[in-house]
Amino acid sequence: MTLYHNRGNGSFEDATRQAGLDPSFHAIGCTAGDYDNDGATDLVVTATNRIMLLHNEKNGKFKDMAEAPGIKNEGLNISPTFIDYDHDGDLDLFVAQYSSNPYFDPRKKGVEQNGEMQLPELNRIWRNNGNNTFTDQTEATGLSVKAPTFGAIGSDYNNDRAVDLLVTGWYKLATLFENPREGRFNPRTPWSGLGVPTVGIAVLDFNHDGWMDVAFTQLGAPGLSLWRNQAGKKFEPVQLPKINWARGWGVAAIDYDNDG
């Protein structure tokens, strides 16, 4: 992993070792947020058989706190995201898993046990208890899936002031988990004609109508797709310029030319 420090003069410097991080560590995913509300941005880094909760010590260094709060998850952990799903003012943690076994082949769609193919429950969410500890709420929220997962992002897609969770995966359509505020999330697939497995996600109100739209990268052509939010009821595809991509991976929404 590598951490770059912004010098404030248009240049960056490698501050990985200075921050107490291991530049040889093979990390996969990362997210940033102030999980303990102390005014400093913390990090979560995922890897095979490991989830690192890196507390910002406010002195230019980070401390790995994962074992103390009880955050531990074996398998191939891909994409972490902070989301205050219970709206109590602190950040909870969702981790998307590619598999519960780092040697899992997704083309087999399961792990063979006693002659039968088993589909494991993947992904975890930990509720922030507000005292530097977390509690696994995966079962209570119903946020696990039986498919390799690539990415996740929180967004209030239906404008009910509850943060929903959008998850992408291998051979399952992107799933939108609707937040009921109490109890288990309601899984939906409001995409007509999506077809190709999705990887990266970005949410943006590209047409300024007050409803958050969604962009996906995909494992096959066209590689990138944009979906217009129809008042929180469904999403319809938006025509994009031809890019002739075979596949796509990461995606982000930015106003690069500052035109609003």
Sequence and secondary structure as in RCSB ss.txt:
>XXXX:A:sequence
MTLYHNRGNGSFEDATRQAGLDPSFHAIGCTAGDYDNDGATDLVVTATNRIMLLHNEKNGKFKDMAEAPGIKNEG
LNISPTFIDYDHDGDLDLFVAQYSSNPYFDPRKKGVEQNGEMQLPELNRIWRNNGNNTFTDQTEATGLSVKAPTF
GAIGSDYNNDRAVDLLVTGWYKLATLFENPREGRFNPRTPWSGLGVPTVGIAVLDFNHDGWMDVAFTQLGAPGLS
LWRNQAGKKFEPVQLPKINWARGWGVAAIDYDNDG
>XXXX:A:secstr
   EEE SSS EEE TTTTT  TT    EEEEE TT SSS EEEEEEBTEEEEEEE SSS EEE STTTT    S
EEEEEEEE TT SSS EEEEEEEESSTT  GGGTSEEETTEEE   B EEEEE SSS EEE HHHHT  BSS EE
EEEEE TTSSSS EEEEEESSS  EEEE  SSSS EEE  BSS  S EEEEEEE TT SSS EEEEEESSTTSEE
EEEEETTTEEEEE       S         TT   
